[in-house]
Amino acid sequence: MSNTTVGSVPPLGYRLQFVRAALVLMFVLTATLLLQLVLISALQHRAAQGRAYDEFRGRLAAGTVPIGPTDDKLHEIANGTAIAYLEIPSIGVKEVVGQATTPGVLFDGPGHRRDTPFPGQVGSSILFGRRAAFGGPFSDIDQLKPADRITITTGQGSFEFSVLDVRSEGDPAPAAPAAGAARVVLVTASGSAFLPSGVLRVDADLVGTPVVGASPVVDAAGLPGPERIMAGDGRTLWALAMWLQLLIALSVASVWTWHRWGRAQTWVVFIPPLVLVGLAASGEAARLLPNLL
C-alpha cells in the first residue's frame, strides 16, 4: 500500500517547482505594480500633498519659502522642496509644486524644472506633472481653453497667468515672451492614461508685472537625465534588486511549503509578505517609468 496520505499533493520535480515559483513571482509583480499605479500611488500623492501644503503654508507665513534655486547660504535647495502653490480653478487643480522633475519628486505632485526661473519671475518657467499615476495632477490640462486663469503663489507673491493655448508634439509653439515678461508652461504626457504617446504642453502668460529672481544653477544642457521629459530614474536600481531578491526567495519558499504544509496554510502565511514586498519592489520599479506617466 502506498504511504502517500490521501489528499496530499504529490511532489514536483525541480523544473516544475522553478516554473511555479517564476509564475508566483510574475503574478505578484504584475498585480502589485498595477495596484501601485492605479490605487496606492493616488493615496500616496494625497498624503504627500497634505504634508507639503502644511509645510508650504507655514513657511509662507514665516517668509522662508525659497525664491530661487539656492538658500541664503548659497546652497542649492533639495529636490522636492516646496516652492509654489498652483491653482487652476477651471479644472479643479490645487497642488504644491516641488523643486526638480525626477520621477521621485513627481510621485508627490508637480515639479519645477531646475533649468528655468521660478514661476512669476522674468522668463519661461516649466512645470512637469503626471498624466495618470500618483494622483494624475495634470490629467485634465488638455481641457484648458485660451484665457483660462492659472494662479501660482510663491515666496514672492501671487501671480495670475492667462492660458494661451494647449499644444501637442508637432504643433507650433507660441512666440517667445517679450523681454521682461513671464510665462509658465505646464507639461504632461498625452495619449492614453497609462500608455503615453507623446507630450502635451499648456502655455500661459503672466497678467501683470513679473519679479526678478536668481538665475538657475543648471542650464538645459546640464539638466540630469532623470529630470528630462519622459525620463525614468535608474539611480536606485540597487534598492529594486534587493526587493526582487527577497521576493524571489519568498516565491520559492511559498512553492516549497505548498507541498509540505498544504495550500491553505501556505497562502495564510505567505500572502501578506508577498504583497508587502511586491509593493516595495513595485514602488522602486515605478521610478524607472516615464516621469510624466
MARSE-266714 format. One record per residue (C-alpha): x, y, z; residue number from 1; residue in one letter. Coordinates in steps of 0.1 Angstrom, whole numbers. Layout:
N
<r xx="X" yy="Y" zz="Z" resi="NUM" resn="A"/>
...
This chain:
293
<r xx="0" yy="0" zz="0" resi="1" resn="M"/>
<r xx="12" yy="35" zz="-8" resi="2" resn="S"/>
<r xx="24" yy="57" zz="21" resi="3" resn="N"/>
<r xx="10" yy="88" zz="3" resi="4" resn="T"/>
<r xx="-16" yy="105" zz="25" resi="5" resn="T"/>
<r xx="-50" yy="108" zz="10" resi="6" resn="V"/>
<r xx="-55" yy="144" zz="-3" resi="7" resn="G"/>
<r xx="-18" yy="153" zz="-2" resi="8" resn="S"/>
<r xx="-1" yy="170" zz="-32" resi="9" resn="V"/>
<r xx="24" yy="147" zz="-50" resi="10" resn="P"/>
<r xx="60" yy="162" zz="-50" resi="11" resn="P"/>
<r xx="70" yy="182" zz="-81" resi="12" resn="L"/>
<r xx="103" yy="179" zz="-99" resi="13" resn="G"/>
<r xx="128" yy="207" zz="-96" resi="14" resn="Y"/>
<r xx="119" yy="221" zz="-130" resi="15" resn="R"/>
<r xx="82" yy="223" zz="-122" resi="16" resn="L"/>
<r xx="90" yy="239" zz="-89" resi="17" resn="Q"/>
<r xx="111" yy="265" zz="-106" resi="18" resn="F"/>
<r xx="83" yy="272" zz="-131" resi="19" resn="V"/>
<r xx="57" yy="276" zz="-104" resi="20" resn="R"/>
<r xx="80" yy="299" zz="-84" resi="21" resn="A"/>
<r xx="85" yy="320" zz="-115" resi="22" resn="A"/>
<r xx="48" yy="322" zz="-121" resi="23" resn="L"/>
<r xx="42" yy="333" zz="-85" resi="24" resn="V"/>
<r xx="69" yy="360" zz="-89" resi="25" resn="L"/>
<r xx="54" yy="373" zz="-121" resi="26" resn="M"/>
<r xx="19" yy="374" zz="-108" resi="27" resn="F"/>
<r xx="29" yy="392" zz="-76" resi="28" resn="V"/>
<r xx="50" yy="418" zz="-95" resi="29" resn="L"/>
<r xx="22" yy="424" zz="-121" resi="30" resn="T"/>
<r xx="-6" yy="426" zz="-96" resi="31" resn="A"/>
<r xx="13" yy="449" zz="-72" resi="32" resn="T"/>
<r xx="26" yy="472" zz="-99" resi="33" resn="L"/>
<r xx="-10" yy="477" zz="-112" resi="34" resn="L"/>
<r xx="-22" yy="482" zz="-76" resi="35" resn="L"/>
<r xx="6" yy="507" zz="-70" resi="36" resn="Q"/>
<r xx="0" yy="527" zz="-101" resi="37" resn="L"/>
<r xx="-38" yy="527" zz="-101" resi="38" resn="V"/>
<r xx="-47" yy="529" zz="-64" resi="39" resn="L"/>
<r xx="-19" yy="532" zz="-39" resi="40" resn="I"/>
<r xx="0" yy="559" zz="-58" resi="41" resn="S"/>
<r xx="-31" yy="582" zz="-56" resi="42" resn="A"/>
<r xx="-32" yy="577" zz="-19" resi="43" resn="L"/>
<r xx="5" yy="584" zz="-16" resi="44" resn="Q"/>
<r xx="1" yy="616" zz="-37" resi="45" resn="H"/>
<r xx="-28" yy="628" zz="-15" resi="46" resn="R"/>
<r xx="-9" yy="622" zz="17" resi="47" resn="A"/>
<r xx="23" yy="639" zz="3" resi="48" resn="A"/>
<r xx="3" yy="669" zz="-8" resi="49" resn="Q"/>
<r xx="-13" yy="673" zz="26" resi="50" resn="G"/>
<r xx="21" yy="673" zz="42" resi="51" resn="R"/>
<r xx="36" yy="697" zz="16" resi="52" resn="A"/>
<r xx="7" yy="721" zz="19" resi="53" resn="Y"/>
<r xx="11" yy="724" zz="56" resi="54" resn="D"/>
<r xx="48" yy="729" zz="53" resi="55" resn="E"/>
<r xx="44" yy="754" zz="25" resi="56" resn="F"/>
<r xx="17" yy="774" zz="43" resi="57" resn="R"/>
<r xx="39" yy="776" zz="74" resi="58" resn="G"/>
<r xx="70" yy="786" zz="56" resi="59" resn="R"/>
<r xx="50" yy="812" zz="36" resi="60" resn="L"/>
<r xx="37" yy="828" zz="68" resi="61" resn="A"/>
<r xx="73" yy="828" zz="82" resi="62" resn="A"/>
<r xx="87" yy="842" zz="49" resi="63" resn="G"/>
<r xx="111" yy="813" zz="44" resi="64" resn="T"/>
<r xx="98" yy="798" zz="12" resi="65" resn="V"/>
<r xx="127" yy="796" zz="-13" resi="66" resn="P"/>
<r xx="125" yy="822" zz="-40" resi="67" resn="I"/>
<r xx="155" yy="809" zz="-60" resi="68" resn="G"/>
<r xx="175" yy="777" zz="-66" resi="69" resn="P"/>
<r xx="198" yy="784" zz="-36" resi="70" resn="T"/>
<r xx="192" yy="793" zz="1" resi="71" resn="D"/>
<r xx="207" yy="822" zz="20" resi="72" resn="D"/>
<r xx="240" yy="803" zz="23" resi="73" resn="K"/>
<r xx="241" yy="797" zz="-15" resi="74" resn="L"/>
<r xx="235" yy="760" zz="-10" resi="75" resn="H"/>
<r xx="212" yy="745" zz="-37" resi="76" resn="E"/>
<r xx="178" yy="737" zz="-23" resi="77" resn="I"/>
<r xx="170" yy="700" zz="-20" resi="78" resn="A"/>
<r xx="150" yy="683" zz="-47" resi="79" resn="N"/>
<r xx="113" yy="681" zz="-37" resi="80" resn="G"/>
<r xx="114" yy="713" zz="-16" resi="81" resn="T"/>
<r xx="80" yy="730" zz="-19" resi="82" resn="A"/>
<r xx="85" yy="762" zz="-39" resi="83" resn="I"/>
<r xx="50" yy="772" zz="-51" resi="84" resn="A"/>
<r xx="12" yy="765" zz="-48" resi="85" resn="Y"/>
<r xx="-6" yy="760" zz="-81" resi="86" resn="L"/>
<r xx="-43" yy="766" zz="-86" resi="87" resn="E"/>
<r xx="-63" yy="761" zz="-118" resi="88" resn="I"/>
<r xx="-100" yy="767" zz="-109" resi="89" resn="P"/>
<r xx="-115" yy="756" zz="-142" resi="90" resn="S"/>
<r xx="-102" yy="720" zz="-138" resi="91" resn="I"/>
<r xx="-100" yy="719" zz="-100" resi="92" resn="G"/>
<r xx="-63" yy="717" zz="-97" resi="93" resn="V"/>
<r xx="-47" yy="727" zz="-63" resi="94" resn="K"/>
<r xx="-12" yy="714" zz="-60" resi="95" resn="E"/>
<r xx="20" yy="722" zz="-41" resi="96" resn="V"/>
<r xx="49" yy="723" zz="-66" resi="97" resn="V"/>
<r xx="83" yy="708" zz="-56" resi="98" resn="G"/>
<r xx="117" yy="716" zz="-69" resi="99" resn="Q"/>
<r xx="130" yy="693" zz="-97" resi="100" resn="A"/>
<r xx="113" yy="669" zz="-121" resi="101" resn="T"/>
<r xx="127" yy="635" zz="-113" resi="102" resn="T"/>
<r xx="102" yy="606" zz="-111" resi="103" resn="P"/>
<r xx="106" yy="606" zz="-73" resi="104" resn="G"/>
<r xx="97" yy="642" zz="-69" resi="105" resn="V"/>
<r xx="67" yy="638" zz="-93" resi="106" resn="L"/>
<r xx="54" yy="610" zz="-70" resi="107" resn="F"/>
<r xx="43" yy="637" zz="-47" resi="108" resn="D"/>
<r xx="30" yy="663" zz="-71" resi="109" resn="G"/>
<r xx="41" yy="687" zz="-99" resi="110" resn="P"/>
<r xx="77" yy="696" zz="-102" resi="111" resn="G"/>
<r xx="96" yy="727" zz="-113" resi="112" resn="H"/>
<r xx="123" yy="722" zz="-140" resi="113" resn="R"/>
<r xx="155" yy="734" zz="-124" resi="114" resn="R"/>
<r xx="169" yy="750" zz="-156" resi="115" resn="D"/>
<r xx="141" yy="776" zz="-157" resi="116" resn="T"/>
<r xx="132" yy="805" zz="-135" resi="117" resn="P"/>
<r xx="107" yy="802" zz="-107" resi="118" resn="F"/>
<r xx="70" yy="809" zz="-116" resi="119" resn="P"/>
<r xx="63" yy="847" zz="-118" resi="120" resn="G"/>
<r xx="100" yy="856" zz="-124" resi="121" resn="Q"/>
<r xx="111" yy="870" zz="-157" resi="122" resn="V"/>
<r xx="114" yy="843" zz="-184" resi="123" resn="G"/>
<r xx="96" yy="810" zz="-191" resi="124" resn="S"/>
<r xx="91" yy="787" zz="-161" resi="125" resn="S"/>
<r xx="84" yy="750" zz="-168" resi="126" resn="I"/>
<r xx="63" yy="727" zz="-145" resi="127" resn="L"/>
<r xx="60" yy="690" zz="-151" resi="128" resn="F"/>
<r xx="30" yy="670" zz="-138" resi="129" resn="G"/>
<r xx="19" yy="634" zz="-142" resi="130" resn="R"/>
<r xx="-9" yy="624" zz="-165" resi="131" resn="R"/>
<r xx="-24" yy="594" zz="-146" resi="132" resn="A"/>
<r xx="-3" yy="578" zz="-119" resi="133" resn="A"/>
<r xx="3" yy="593" zz="-85" resi="134" resn="F"/>
<r xx="-29" yy="614" zz="-85" resi="135" resn="G"/>
<r xx="-25" yy="625" zz="-121" resi="136" resn="G"/>
<r xx="-25" yy="662" zz="-111" resi="137" resn="P"/>
<r xx="-22" yy="673" zz="-148" resi="138" resn="F"/>
<r xx="-47" yy="648" zz="-162" resi="139" resn="S"/>
<r xx="-71" yy="674" zz="-173" resi="140" resn="D"/>
<r xx="-49" yy="703" zz="-185" resi="141" resn="I"/>
<r xx="-58" yy="693" zz="-221" resi="142" resn="D"/>
<r xx="-93" yy="708" zz="-213" resi="143" resn="Q"/>
<r xx="-79" yy="743" zz="-207" resi="144" resn="L"/>
<r xx="-91" yy="770" zz="-230" resi="145" resn="K"/>
<r xx="-75" yy="803" zz="-241" resi="146" resn="P"/>
<r xx="-79" yy="830" zz="-214" resi="147" resn="A"/>
<r xx="-85" yy="804" zz="-186" resi="148" resn="D"/>
<r xx="-66" yy="815" zz="-154" resi="149" resn="R"/>
<r xx="-38" yy="799" zz="-136" resi="150" resn="I"/>
<r xx="-27" yy="812" zz="-102" resi="151" resn="T"/>
<r xx="7" yy="804" zz="-87" resi="152" resn="I"/>
<r xx="17" yy="815" zz="-53" resi="153" resn="T"/>
<r xx="54" yy="817" zz="-44" resi="154" resn="T"/>
<r xx="76" yy="833" zz="-18" resi="155" resn="G"/>
<r xx="75" yy="864" zz="-39" resi="156" resn="Q"/>
<r xx="37" yy="868" zz="-41" resi="157" resn="G"/>
<r xx="7" yy="855" zz="-60" resi="158" resn="S"/>
<r xx="8" yy="855" zz="-98" resi="159" resn="F"/>
<r xx="-20" yy="851" zz="-123" resi="160" resn="E"/>
<r xx="-14" yy="837" zz="-157" resi="161" resn="F"/>
<r xx="-37" yy="836" zz="-188" resi="162" resn="S"/>
<r xx="-37" yy="805" zz="-209" resi="163" resn="V"/>
<r xx="-26" yy="810" zz="-245" resi="164" resn="L"/>
<r xx="-34" yy="775" zz="-258" resi="165" resn="D"/>
<r xx="-29" yy="738" zz="-255" resi="166" resn="V"/>
<r xx="-4" yy="721" zz="-279" resi="167" resn="R"/>
<r xx="7" yy="686" zz="-287" resi="168" resn="S"/>
<r xx="40" yy="675" zz="-302" resi="169" resn="E"/>
<r xx="44" yy="689" zz="-337" resi="170" resn="G"/>
<r xx="21" yy="719" zz="-330" resi="171" resn="D"/>
<r xx="37" yy="753" zz="-335" resi="172" resn="P"/>
<r xx="49" yy="769" zz="-303" resi="173" resn="A"/>
<r xx="38" yy="804" zz="-295" resi="174" resn="P"/>
<r xx="61" yy="833" zz="-300" resi="175" resn="A"/>
<r xx="86" yy="837" zz="-272" resi="176" resn="A"/>
<r xx="75" yy="860" zz="-244" resi="177" resn="P"/>
<r xx="86" yy="897" zz="-247" resi="178" resn="A"/>
<r xx="117" yy="909" zz="-230" resi="179" resn="A"/>
<r xx="110" yy="914" zz="-193" resi="180" resn="G"/>
<r xx="78" yy="892" zz="-194" resi="181" resn="A"/>
<r xx="70" yy="859" zz="-177" resi="182" resn="A"/>
<r xx="54" yy="827" zz="-189" resi="183" resn="R"/>
<r xx="46" yy="793" zz="-174" resi="184" resn="V"/>
<r xx="45" yy="761" zz="-194" resi="185" resn="V"/>
<r xx="27" yy="731" zz="-180" resi="186" resn="L"/>
<r xx="39" yy="698" zz="-193" resi="187" resn="V"/>
<r xx="24" yy="663" zz="-191" resi="188" resn="T"/>
<r xx="20" yy="631" zz="-212" resi="189" resn="A"/>
<r xx="-5" yy="628" zz="-240" resi="190" resn="S"/>
<r xx="-24" yy="597" zz="-251" resi="191" resn="G"/>
<r xx="-40" yy="570" zz="-230" resi="192" resn="S"/>
<r xx="-37" yy="573" zz="-192" resi="193" resn="A"/>
<r xx="-10" yy="546" zz="-187" resi="194" resn="F"/>
<r xx="2" yy="543" zz="-223" resi="195" resn="L"/>
<r xx="16" yy="578" zz="-232" resi="196" resn="P"/>
<r xx="21" yy="585" zz="-268" resi="197" resn="S"/>
<r xx="37" yy="620" zz="-266" resi="198" resn="G"/>
<r xx="39" yy="652" zz="-247" resi="199" resn="V"/>
<r xx="12" yy="678" zz="-241" resi="200" resn="L"/>
<r xx="20" yy="715" zz="-232" resi="201" resn="R"/>
<r xx="-1" yy="744" zz="-220" resi="202" resn="V"/>
<r xx="14" yy="779" zz="-223" resi="203" resn="D"/>
<r xx="2" yy="808" zz="-202" resi="204" resn="A"/>
<r xx="15" yy="843" zz="-199" resi="205" resn="D"/>
<r xx="16" yy="864" zz="-167" resi="206" resn="L"/>
<r xx="-10" yy="890" zz="-163" resi="207" resn="V"/>
<r xx="8" yy="918" zz="-146" resi="208" resn="G"/>
<r xx="44" yy="926" zz="-137" resi="209" resn="T"/>
<r xx="69" yy="898" zz="-132" resi="210" resn="P"/>
<r xx="96" yy="898" zz="-105" resi="211" resn="V"/>
<r xx="133" yy="894" zz="-107" resi="212" resn="V"/>
<r xx="149" yy="862" zz="-95" resi="213" resn="G"/>
<r xx="182" yy="844" zz="-93" resi="214" resn="A"/>
<r xx="194" yy="826" zz="-124" resi="215" resn="S"/>
<r xx="191" yy="788" zz="-124" resi="216" resn="P"/>
<r xx="221" yy="769" zz="-113" resi="217" resn="V"/>
<r xx="219" yy="744" zz="-142" resi="218" resn="V"/>
<r xx="212" yy="750" zz="-179" resi="219" resn="D"/>
<r xx="192" yy="728" zz="-203" resi="220" resn="A"/>
<r xx="224" yy="710" zz="-214" resi="221" resn="A"/>
<r xx="234" yy="703" zz="-178" resi="222" resn="G"/>
<r xx="200" yy="691" zz="-166" resi="223" resn="L"/>
<r xx="204" yy="655" zz="-153" resi="224" resn="P"/>
<r xx="188" yy="627" zz="-174" resi="225" resn="G"/>
<r xx="161" yy="617" zz="-148" resi="226" resn="P"/>
<r xx="148" yy="653" zz="-148" resi="227" resn="E"/>
<r xx="141" yy="655" zz="-186" resi="228" resn="R"/>
<r xx="108" yy="649" zz="-204" resi="229" resn="I"/>
<r xx="95" yy="613" zz="-201" resi="230" resn="M"/>
<r xx="126" yy="602" zz="-183" resi="231" resn="A"/>
<r xx="130" yy="574" zz="-158" resi="232" resn="G"/>
<r xx="154" yy="572" zz="-129" resi="233" resn="D"/>
<r xx="177" yy="542" zz="-126" resi="234" resn="G"/>
<r xx="198" yy="556" zz="-97" resi="235" resn="R"/>
<r xx="181" yy="533" zz="-71" resi="236" resn="T"/>
<r xx="183" yy="501" zz="-91" resi="237" resn="L"/>
<r xx="202" yy="486" zz="-61" resi="238" resn="W"/>
<r xx="171" yy="490" zz="-40" resi="239" resn="A"/>
<r xx="149" yy="473" zz="-66" resi="240" resn="L"/>
<r xx="174" yy="445" zz="-69" resi="241" resn="A"/>
<r xx="173" yy="439" zz="-31" resi="242" resn="M"/>
<r xx="135" yy="438" zz="-30" resi="243" resn="W"/>
<r xx="134" yy="415" zz="-60" resi="244" resn="L"/>
<r xx="159" yy="391" zz="-43" resi="245" resn="Q"/>
<r xx="136" yy="390" zz="-13" resi="246" resn="L"/>
<r xx="106" yy="385" zz="-35" resi="247" resn="L"/>
<r xx="123" yy="356" zz="-53" resi="248" resn="I"/>
<r xx="131" yy="340" zz="-20" resi="249" resn="A"/>
<r xx="95" yy="343" zz="-8" resi="250" resn="L"/>
<r xx="82" yy="329" zz="-41" resi="251" resn="S"/>
<r xx="105" yy="298" zz="-39" resi="252" resn="V"/>
<r xx="96" yy="293" zz="-2" resi="253" resn="A"/>
<r xx="59" yy="295" zz="-9" resi="254" resn="S"/>
<r xx="61" yy="268" zz="-36" resi="255" resn="V"/>
<r xx="82" yy="246" zz="-13" resi="256" resn="W"/>
<r xx="58" yy="250" zz="17" resi="257" resn="T"/>
<r xx="28" yy="244" zz="-6" resi="258" resn="W"/>
<r xx="40" yy="208" zz="-10" resi="259" resn="H"/>
<r xx="49" yy="204" zz="27" resi="260" resn="R"/>
<r xx="21" yy="222" zz="46" resi="261" resn="W"/>
<r xx="-7" yy="224" zz="20" resi="262" resn="G"/>
<r xx="-23" yy="251" zz="0" resi="263" resn="R"/>
<r xx="-44" yy="269" zz="27" resi="264" resn="A"/>
<r xx="-16" yy="271" zz="53" resi="265" resn="Q"/>
<r xx="8" yy="284" zz="27" resi="266" resn="T"/>
<r xx="-14" yy="312" zz="15" resi="267" resn="W"/>
<r xx="-23" yy="323" zz="50" resi="268" resn="V"/>
<r xx="14" yy="326" zz="59" resi="269" resn="V"/>
<r xx="28" yy="339" zz="26" resi="270" resn="F"/>
<r xx="2" yy="363" zz="11" resi="271" resn="I"/>
<r xx="9" yy="392" zz="35" resi="272" resn="P"/>
<r xx="48" yy="392" zz="30" resi="273" resn="P"/>
<r xx="44" yy="386" zz="-8" resi="274" resn="L"/>
<r xx="21" yy="416" zz="-11" resi="275" resn="V"/>
<r xx="42" yy="439" zz="11" resi="276" resn="L"/>
<r xx="75" yy="430" zz="-6" resi="277" resn="V"/>
<r xx="58" yy="431" zz="-40" resi="278" resn="G"/>
<r xx="45" yy="467" zz="-33" resi="279" resn="L"/>
<r xx="80" yy="477" zz="-22" resi="280" resn="A"/>
<r xx="95" yy="463" zz="-54" resi="281" resn="A"/>
<r xx="68" yy="479" zz="-75" resi="282" resn="S"/>
<r xx="74" yy="513" zz="-58" resi="283" resn="G"/>
<r xx="110" yy="512" zz="-68" resi="284" resn="E"/>
<r xx="101" yy="499" zz="-103" resi="285" resn="A"/>
<r xx="78" yy="529" zz="-107" resi="286" resn="A"/>
<r xx="109" yy="552" zz="-107" resi="287" resn="R"/>
<r xx="120" yy="535" zz="-139" resi="288" resn="L"/>
<r xx="88" yy="546" zz="-157" resi="289" resn="L"/>
<r xx="84" yy="579" zz="-175" resi="290" resn="P"/>
<r xx="81" yy="608" zz="-151" resi="291" resn="N"/>
<r xx="50" yy="622" zz="-169" resi="292" resn="L"/>
<r xx="31" yy="589" zz="-168" resi="293" resn="L"/>
